[in-house]
Amino acid sequence: MSSFILDGKQIEFKQGQTIIQAAADHGIDIPHFCWHPSLSISGNCRVCLVEVERMPKLVIACSTLAAEGMVVHTNSEKTLAARNAVMEFILINHPLDCPICDEAGECKLQDYAYQHSVGESRFTEEKMHKDKRVELGPHVMFDGERCISCSRCIRFCDEIAGEPQLTFVQRGDRVTIVTYPGKELDNPYSLNVTDICPVGALTNRDFRFKARVWDMSSTKSVCSGCARGCNTDIWVRSNEILRLTPRHNEEVNSYWMCDEGRLNTFKHVNSESRVSGPQIKRDGKLNKSNWDEAYAAAFGELKSYTKDEIAFIGSAASTCEDNYILAKFAKTVIGAKHIDFPRHIKAGDQDNILIREDKTPNALGAELAGIRPAADGLTFHAIMKAVDEGRIKALYVVEEDLVGLNPAYKETLRKLELLIVHASNYNETTELANIIFPAATYAEKNGTWVNFQGRIQRIRPAVTTIEGDRSLDNLAMSRLDKFGTEFDRWGNVKKMDARPVWKIISGLANTQSGKFRYSTSEDVFNELVKSVPDFSGLDYDVIGEKGAALKKFVNTKTV
Amino acid sequence: MEFKFTEENLQKIETVLKKYPEKKAAVMPVLYIAQEQNGYISGEVMKEVARVCEMPEEEVLGVVTFYTMYHQKPIGKYHIQVCTNVSCMLRGAYEIYDKVKDQLRINNGEVTADRQFSLEEVECMGSCGTAPMIAVNEDYYENLDVSSTIKILESLK
C-alpha cells in the first residue's frame, strides 16, 4: 500500500483517495466545512488548506489526491496563517449571534473560531443583511445570514435524497440558498440538511429554541420507526427527549435518517398519555395499583383459564429480550401454544434509500426470540378470529395497540373475558383492558433489535423511570444532570412508573415459580444466546455501538 | 403564461446543443436565445430552459441570478448600461450616470413609463481604453462626455 507523511506520521492510503479522506481514515481530522465523506467534493470553503512540500502553493486537502511520498503539513506556519485568513474571510459576513443560535455548542464555525482563528476581524464595514427566518419547507428553517455557502445541503438534496430542491442564487456576498419559487424543501429526508449544516443556517423547526446543546445528554440508540433501524442519538434534557439525530453507521444508515423516524418516534415518550403505575379495572373503572398486587392479580386470572383458551401477542416493537421472556413465560409457565405478533407492513411505503415497508424495528428478532405459534398453535389472524368466535377467552398483549392497528378489533376484544395489556401510553386497546402494565419505552430500557438485514443492534436508556437514577445506572449525563439539585427547575424531572416487558413478566412468573431470576436485560440476553442458536457468539459488548450481523445473515446482500 | 420557443429558435438551440458534451452545458446560450425571444427570463422561461437542457429548474435559477446579463424583469426597448468602474469613474462616469438618470427620470434598475428605456449601473465591460463608456443593448458607445451622452439619448427617443 502507498503512503505519505502527514505531520511527521506515515499514513497509508488507497489509490485515488484525497488527503483529507486518507487522514480521516486514520482518525486525523483536517479542519473542513464543505467536505463531507458521503457527498461529492465541492472545495469551496478553503479551510482545509494544507502545505505540501515542493508544491508552489497551499492546496485544499479535500480535493488533492494523496500521492506516494507526499509530505503534508497541517500545522505549519503557512497553513495556520492561511486557515486564519480563511476564518477571517468566512466570518466577515457571519453574524455574532451565537448566544441565540441553536447551533452554538455543536457549530463547526464556532469550534474552528476558537481553535483556528485569531479572534479579531479587520472588517469594519456593515455586514450583509439577509433573511433570517425563511421556511424552506415544512421541517426546515433557513437563516441566510448565518450561511457560509458550503453547499452541503444542496449536494445532499441532489445526491442522497435525489430531490434537487435547493440551489444557490446571486453571487459574491449576496449568495443565498433558495428553493425554486413556489416549491419547498419537502422530501422524506429533508431534516438531514440540519445535521450536515456546519453552522446554524439550517435548523430543525421541531427543535428550534428548545434547548442549548450543552444542556442535553445524548444516548446512542436505534430508530424504532421501521425495519431499517437507523442508528440514532437521543437528546435529553430534564428527562425529556427533545430530538433524535442520526448516528453514523455505514452498514445501516450511513449518516442519515428519514424525517418520519426523526420526528414521530419519540413524542409518545414525553406524552401526557403515558401509563404510570399498574392499573386494574374494577367495576368498569381503572384503578392504580401496586406492582405486587398487579402481578398476583394477573397471574391468578391467567391461571383460571385452560391453555387452549389463552393466547399471547408479542410485539415487533419490543426487544428480543422482552419477546424471549414473553415466549418463555407463555410456553413454560402457562403452557400456551397460541403465540404470535402482528406485522405492521405499510405496502408501498419503501424506497431504495432507507425507508422500509415494515414499520417495526424488530420483526426478525421477535420471531427468532420465540414469538411464533407452536406446531398446533394459531397465528395472529387466527388468534383474533378465535377471540371473535369465543374460543379464546384470555388475551395477553405486549406493546401492541390492536384497535389502533385495526378498528374492527374493538368489537373482537370486547368478547374477551380477560385482557392484559402492556402499554406505554393509553390507547383504544388499553380502554378495554382488565389489567394494564405500564411499559417502559425503547428510550427507557436496554435491549436489542434485529433489523431487516439480520443485524442486531442495541438500544439504551436515555430517559429514567421511577426506579432509575441517571448516575447510578450509568446513563449519559448532561451538565444539568451533573450539577442540578432538587431545588432547580431542571432537577425536578418527571419520571414514569414503568418497567420493561421482561421485568414485568419475570415479576409475574415469580409470584409462583421464582425461576425468572434476571437483574438486567443483559442477563436475559445471555440466556437467549444460550437457548437460541441464531444468536450464538453474541453478547452486549460484541454488539457494541454499531451492531453485529447475526451469523445466518452474514452473507446476505441487503441494500 | 406558458413559454414556448419559436421554431426558428428551436433550430438555433439544436445547433447550440451540438457544441457541448451534455445538454446541461448549453444552459447559458439557451437562456440568451430565450431572453432574446421573451425580452426577459420569467419563471416559465426557466422551466422551459430546464426542460430543453435536461436539468433541474433550480439550477437554471442559480445561473440566471448569478449573471447580470440575464434579466428577471422586463427591460426597456433600449437597455442602457453605464460603467462606473475605475477607469470610467476616473474619467467622469458618475457625471454621465447622473445625467442619464436625470434625463430619463429613472433610477438604477428601473424602466421608464413608456417602456422605452431602462437603466443599469454596471461594472467593467472591458472597454477601459476608451473610457468612459456606456452600452445600449449590445452596442458600445465610447470616449463619452455628458453632452455626447445626451446626444445619444436624444437620437434614441
Interface residues (C-beta under 8 A of the other chain):
Chain A: P164 Q165 L166 T167 F168 V169 Q170 R171 V178 T179 Y180 P181 G182 K183
Chain B: G43 P56 E57 E58 E59 L61 G62 T65 F66
